[in-house]
Amino acid sequence: MPQVNDHLDHGLSVVFIGFNPSIRSGEVGHHYANPRNNFWRILHRSGLTPRLYDPSEDQDLLRLGYGFTNIVARPTKGIDDISREEYKQGRQILRKKLETYKPQIACFVGKGVYKEYSGRSQSPWGFQSEPVIKEMQEFVAPSSSGLVRMPIDEIISIYKQLNDFIQK
């Protein structure tokens, strides 16, 4: 299955970083394309986007200052299908991408993604006090997967913190 292309550029406000693309995302070639994933609704309801975007419009968010990548590029059914070696390689590749493009904020879509990137077993929601890359803000947000048990309004309130920071 082909990889889902990153949408990265210099000068972005936020790069959203997921674990890896879903099978559905791999099939259609767009980020967060599984219909059970709440990502696009969360962005809209938190005020990060002016309207509800469709996954097929993911590249259009570059104009809003938002980019997309993953810690592992290979689409899988779930994170249990990702090997330790893939995480190790992905961590190095992701760090190079962030150092190259230098977004203002690296937003990790899920604590597990941040754990794999940072090697830290614990992290609070929101901005991290000791970022891995010192020149960049790191923000840990809840996963947008439909499997997450946190109430959607609570998830949206955390993403609103990101929007409030960007708007200042």
C-alpha positions as CSV (number, residue, x, y, z in Angstrom):
1,M,0.0,0.0,0.0
2,P,1.4,3.4,-0.9
3,Q,2.4,5.9,1.9
4,V,0.3,9.0,2.5
5,N,2.3,12.0,1.5
6,D,3.4,14.4,4.1
7,H,2.2,18.0,3.8
8,L,5.1,20.1,5.0
9,D,6.5,23.5,4.3
10,H,8.7,26.1,6.0
11,G,7.0,28.6,8.2
12,L,4.1,26.5,9.3
13,S,2.3,27.4,12.6
14,V,1.5,23.7,13.4
15,V,2.5,20.3,12.1
16,F,0.1,17.6,13.3
17,I,1.9,14.3,13.9
18,G,0.0,11.0,14.1
19,F,1.2,7.5,14.7
20,N,0.7,6.3,11.2
21,P,-1.9,6.4,8.5
22,S,-4.9,4.1,8.7
23,I,-5.6,1.6,6.0
24,R,-8.4,3.9,4.7
25,S,-5.9,6.8,4.6
26,G,-3.5,4.6,2.6
27,E,-6.3,3.7,0.2
28,V,-7.3,7.2,-0.5
29,G,-4.0,9.0,0.0
30,H,-5.2,11.5,2.6
31,H,-4.6,12.0,6.3
32,Y,-7.2,11.1,8.9
33,A,-9.5,9.6,6.3
34,N,-11.1,6.9,8.4
35,P,-14.8,8.0,8.8
36,R,-14.7,7.0,12.5
37,N,-11.8,9.4,13.1
38,N,-12.9,12.8,14.5
39,F,-9.8,14.8,13.5
40,W,-11.5,17.1,11.0
41,R,-14.5,17.7,13.3
42,I,-12.2,18.5,16.2
43,L,-10.2,21.0,14.2
44,H,-13.4,22.8,13.2
45,R,-15.1,22.7,16.5
46,S,-12.0,23.9,18.3
47,G,-11.7,26.9,16.0
48,L,-8.5,25.8,14.3
49,T,-10.3,25.7,10.9
50,P,-12.9,28.1,9.7
51,R,-15.1,25.3,8.3
52,L,-15.3,21.5,8.4
53,Y,-12.7,20.2,5.9
54,D,-12.8,16.8,4.2
55,P,-9.7,14.5,4.3
56,S,-9.4,15.0,0.6
57,E,-8.6,18.6,1.3
58,D,-5.7,17.9,3.7
59,Q,-3.1,19.6,1.4
60,D,-5.3,22.8,1.5
61,L,-4.5,23.3,5.2
62,L,-1.0,24.3,4.2
63,R,-2.6,27.7,3.3
64,L,-3.8,27.9,6.9
65,G,-0.3,27.2,8.2
66,Y,-0.9,23.6,9.1
67,G,1.0,20.5,8.0
68,F,0.8,16.8,8.4
69,T,3.2,13.9,9.0
70,N,3.4,10.7,11.0
71,I,6.0,9.0,13.2
72,V,5.6,5.9,10.9
73,A,4.7,6.3,7.3
74,R,3.4,2.8,6.6
75,P,-0.4,2.4,6.7
76,T,-1.6,-0.3,9.1
77,K,-4.8,-1.5,10.7
78,G,-3.6,-0.3,14.1
79,I,-0.6,0.7,16.2
80,D,0.0,-2.9,17.3
81,D,1.1,-3.6,13.7
82,I,4.1,-1.2,14.0
83,S,7.4,-2.7,15.0
84,R,9.9,-1.3,17.5
85,E,12.4,-0.8,14.6
86,E,9.8,1.2,12.7
87,Y,9.3,3.5,15.7
88,K,13.1,3.9,16.1
89,Q,13.6,4.8,12.4
90,G,10.4,7.0,12.4
91,R,11.6,8.9,15.5
92,Q,14.9,9.8,13.7
93,I,13.1,10.7,10.4
94,L,10.5,12.8,12.2
95,R,13.1,14.7,14.1
96,K,14.9,15.6,10.9
97,K,11.7,16.7,9.3
98,L,11.0,19.0,12.3
99,E,14.5,20.4,12.3
100,T,14.3,21.0,8.6
101,Y,10.9,22.7,8.4
102,K,10.9,24.3,11.9
103,P,7.2,24.7,12.5
104,Q,6.2,27.0,15.4
105,I,4.4,24.0,17.1
106,A,4.7,20.3,16.7
107,C,1.3,18.9,17.7
108,F,1.3,15.2,18.7
109,V,-2.1,13.7,18.1
110,G,-2.0,11.3,21.0
111,K,0.1,10.8,24.1
112,G,1.4,7.6,22.6
113,V,2.8,9.4,19.6
114,Y,4.6,11.8,21.9
115,K,5.9,9.0,24.0
116,E,7.4,7.2,20.9
117,Y,9.0,10.5,19.8
118,S,10.3,11.8,23.1
119,G,11.0,8.6,25.0
120,R,9.1,10.1,28.0
121,S,6.7,7.8,29.7
122,Q,4.5,10.7,31.1
123,S,3.4,13.9,29.6
124,P,0.5,16.3,30.3
125,W,-2.0,17.4,27.8
126,G,-1.0,20.7,26.1
127,F,2.3,22.4,25.8
128,Q,5.4,20.6,27.1
129,S,7.8,22.4,29.4
130,E,10.9,20.7,28.1
131,P,10.6,20.3,24.3
132,V,12.9,17.8,22.6
133,I,13.8,20.4,20.0
134,K,14.4,23.5,22.1
135,E,13.5,26.1,19.4
136,M,10.0,24.5,19.0
137,Q,6.8,24.3,21.0
138,E,5.5,20.8,21.5
139,F,1.8,20.3,22.2
140,V,0.3,16.9,23.2
141,A,-3.3,16.5,22.2
142,P,-5.7,13.6,22.6
143,S,-5.9,11.1,19.7
144,S,-8.8,11.8,17.4
145,S,-9.5,8.1,16.9
146,G,-13.1,7.1,17.3
147,L,-11.8,4.5,19.8
148,V,-10.8,7.1,22.3
149,R,-13.0,7.0,25.4
150,M,-12.5,10.7,26.4
151,P,-15.6,12.8,25.8
152,I,-15.4,14.7,22.5
153,D,-16.1,18.0,24.2
154,E,-13.1,17.4,26.5
155,I,-10.9,16.6,23.5
156,I,-12.1,19.8,21.8
157,S,-11.3,21.9,24.8
158,I,-7.6,20.7,24.7
159,Y,-7.4,21.6,21.0
160,K,-8.9,25.0,21.8
161,Q,-5.8,25.7,23.9
162,L,-3.7,25.2,20.8
163,N,-6.0,27.6,18.8
164,D,-5.9,30.2,21.6
165,F,-2.1,30.1,21.5
166,I,-2.0,30.5,17.7
167,Q,-4.5,33.4,17.8
168,K,-2.3,35.4,20.3
